[in-house]
Amino acid sequence: MAGQMERERAARAAALWTLLIGLIASALTGLSGASWLQGALRFGCAPAASGGGRAVWRCDDTMALLVPAIATTVLGVMAAAAMLLIVRASWQDPRGHAAALATAGMLAVVPAIVLSAALLWDASAWDAAFASIEASRTVLWREYALPALLALAAAGIVAAVGLRMRARGRPGRLGVVLVAAALALLLLAAALTSLGTLSTGLIAAGVIGSAWYLAAATPQGPREMH
């Protein structure tokens, strides 16, 4: 009994530290996506001139640097705060709150999905404003952002399944494989965007890791009946 209690305390402490480290790392890398946003998605850019219908771009460095960084930090803090509520609710009984811990898998990728949707909206608005220019930022979004978005969404789903399995006390091997696959998908998304999604990927990893450590406080095996 004493050994189990000690293991649970260590798992809970690791959950909190993992969440905090993910949030800090995300904030520190908030500017990492600026070059990808401008170079690939033309975020914060407008045609300075056009020759033969082709756009010549002029980009606002301040917008590309500050807006995504601030948005990522705010969304990361919100995701971390939501995860803290899940941690609090499932602190004493992770198995009884397996569904909540599974939700953390999808919660982890919410910042990235929200930012991707905002970029798509911005690109669509740009296309509507500059319809006469033979350049489409929506096309750029589909080419450079959509594959990463699909990888991130898949990471959330896979993580949710792995976290639910572990929180319900099932043998952890498959759960480990699924959570590791989710983290690999986060890494893939960062690679697809030349580290453009690194910041949102780090907060996602922090949330998933926090939920995993908390789920690890659940003893393996059938649930005892009282």
C-alpha positions in Angstrom: 0.0 0.0 0.0 2.8 2.4 0.9 4.6 1.7 -2.3 1.4 2.3 -4.4 0.8 5.6 -2.6 4.4 6.7 -3.3 4.0 5.8 -6.9 0.8 7.8 -7.2 2.4 10.9 -5.6 5.4 10.6 -8.0 3.1 10.3 -11.0 1.0 13.3 -10.0 4.1 15.4 -9.4 5.5 14.4 -12.8 2.1 15.3 -14.4 2.3 18.8 -13.1 5.9 19.3 -14.0 5.4 18.0 -17.5 2.5 20.4 -18.1 4.5 23.3 -16.8 7.6 22.4 -18.9 5.4 22.1 -22.0 3.8 25.5 -21.4 7.2 27.2 -20.9 8.8 25.5 -23.9 5.8 26.6 -26.0 6.1 30.2 -24.9 9.9 30.3 -25.5 9.5 28.9 -29.1 6.5 31.2 -30.0 8.5 32.9 -32.7 9.8 29.7 -34.3 7.1 29.6 -37.0 7.6 33.2 -38.3 9.7 32.2 -41.3 7.3 29.4 -42.3 4.3 31.7 -41.9 5.8 34.3 -44.3 7.7 32.0 -46.6 5.1 29.3 -47.1 1.7 30.8 -46.2 2.5 34.5 -46.9 0.9 35.5 -43.6 1.1 39.2 -43.0 2.0 39.8 -46.6 0.4 41.8 -49.4 1.2 42.4 -53.0 3.4 45.4 -53.4 3.1 45.4 -57.2 2.1 43.0 -59.9 3.6 42.2 -63.2 1.7 40.1 -65.7 -0.8 39.2 -63.0 1.8 37.8 -60.7 2.1 39.1 -57.1 5.2 40.6 -55.7 5.1 40.2 -52.0 5.8 42.7 -49.2 5.6 41.2 -45.7 5.0 42.8 -42.3 7.7 41.3 -40.1 6.1 42.6 -36.9 2.7 41.0 -37.7 4.3 37.6 -38.5 6.4 37.7 -35.4 4.0 39.0 -32.7 0.5 37.9 -33.7 1.2 34.1 -33.9 3.5 34.2 -30.8 0.9 35.9 -28.7 -1.9 33.7 -30.0 0.1 30.6 -29.3 0.9 31.7 -25.8 -2.7 32.6 -25.0 -4.1 29.3 -26.4 -1.3 27.4 -24.7 -2.2 28.9 -21.3 -5.9 28.1 -21.9 -5.1 24.5 -22.8 -2.9 24.2 -19.7 -5.6 25.7 -17.5 -8.1 23.2 -18.9 -5.7 20.4 -18.3 -5.2 21.5 -14.7 -9.0 21.2 -14.2 -8.8 17.6 -15.5 -5.8 16.9 -13.2 -7.8 18.2 -10.2 -10.9 16.2 -11.1 -9.0 12.9 -11.6 -6.4 13.4 -8.9 -7.7 10.8 -6.5 -9.3 8.4 -9.0 -7.7 8.4 -12.5 -9.6 5.2 -13.5 -12.9 6.7 -12.6 -12.1 9.7 -14.8 -10.6 7.8 -17.7 -12.9 9.6 -20.2 -11.7 13.0 -18.9 -8.1 12.0 -19.3 -8.8 10.7 -22.8 -10.3 14.2 -23.6 -6.8 15.6 -22.8 -5.6 13.9 -26.0 -7.9 16.1 -28.2 -7.5 19.1 -25.9 -3.7 19.0 -26.5 -4.1 19.8 -30.2 -6.8 22.4 -29.8 -4.3 25.4 -29.9 -2.9 24.1 -33.2 -6.3 23.5 -34.7 -7.6 26.9 -33.7 -4.5 28.6 -35.1 -4.8 26.6 -38.4 -8.4 27.6 -38.7 -7.5 31.3 -38.1 -4.8 31.1 -40.8 -7.3 29.6 -43.2 -9.8 32.4 -42.5 -7.0 35.0 -42.9 -6.0 33.4 -46.2 -9.6 33.4 -47.5 -10.1 37.0 -46.5 -6.9 37.9 -48.4 -8.0 36.0 -51.5 -11.4 37.9 -51.4 -9.6 41.3 -51.1 -7.1 40.6 -53.9 -9.1 38.5 -56.3 -7.4 40.2 -59.2 -4.0 38.9 -58.3 -3.0 35.4 -59.7 -2.0 34.2 -56.3 -4.1 32.4 -53.7 -3.1 32.1 -50.1 -5.9 29.5 -49.6 -4.1 27.3 -52.1 -0.9 27.8 -50.1 -2.7 26.9 -46.9 -4.0 23.6 -48.4 -0.5 22.8 -49.7 1.6 23.7 -46.6 -0.7 23.7 -43.6 -3.4 21.1 -44.2 -1.1 18.1 -44.1 0.3 19.2 -40.8 -3.2 19.9 -39.5 -4.3 16.3 -40.4 -1.2 15.0 -38.6 -2.0 17.0 -35.5 -5.7 15.9 -35.5 -4.5 12.3 -35.8 -2.1 12.8 -32.9 -5.0 14.0 -30.7 -7.2 11.0 -31.6 -4.4 8.4 -31.1 -3.4 10.0 -27.8 -7.0 10.0 -26.6 -7.2 6.2 -27.2 -3.9 5.5 -25.5 -4.7 7.7 -22.5 -8.1 6.1 -22.0 -6.6 2.6 -22.1 -4.0 3.5 -19.6 -6.3 5.3 -17.2 -8.6 2.3 -17.2 -5.8 0.2 -15.8 -5.2 -1.9 -18.8 -1.6 -3.2 -19.5 0.4 -0.3 -20.6 2.3 -1.7 -23.6 -0.3 -0.7 -26.2 -1.0 2.6 -24.5 2.7 3.4 -24.6 2.8 2.6 -28.3 -0.2 4.8 -29.0 1.0 7.8 -27.0 4.5 7.4 -28.6 2.8 7.4 -32.0 0.9 10.6 -31.1 4.1 12.3 -30.1 5.7 11.1 -33.4 2.8 12.7 -35.3 3.4 16.0 -33.5 7.0 15.7 -34.6 5.9 14.9 -38.1 3.7 18.0 -38.2 6.6 20.2 -37.0 8.8 18.7 -39.8 6.1 19.3 -42.4 6.0 22.9 -41.5 9.7 23.4 -41.0 9.1 23.8 -37.3 6.2 26.2 -37.9 4.0 24.2 -35.5 6.8 23.5 -33.0 5.3 25.8 -30.4 1.8 24.3 -30.5 3.4 20.9 -30.7 5.3 21.4 -27.5 2.2 22.5 -25.5 0.4 19.5 -27.0 3.2 17.2 -25.9 3.0 18.7 -22.4 -0.7 18.1 -22.1 -0.5 14.5 -23.4 2.5 13.8 -21.2 0.8 15.2 -18.1 -2.3 13.1 -18.7 -0.2 10.0 -19.3 1.7 10.5 -16.0 -1.6 11.0 -14.1 -3.1 7.9 -15.8 0.0 6.0 -14.7 -1.2 6.4 -11.1 -3.9 3.9 -11.9 -3.0 0.3 -10.8 -3.0 -2.2 -13.7 -5.5 -5.0 -13.7 -9.3 -5.4 -13.1 -11.0 -2.7 -11.0 -11.8 -3.9 -7.5 -15.5 -4.1 -6.6 -16.5 -2.7 -3.2 
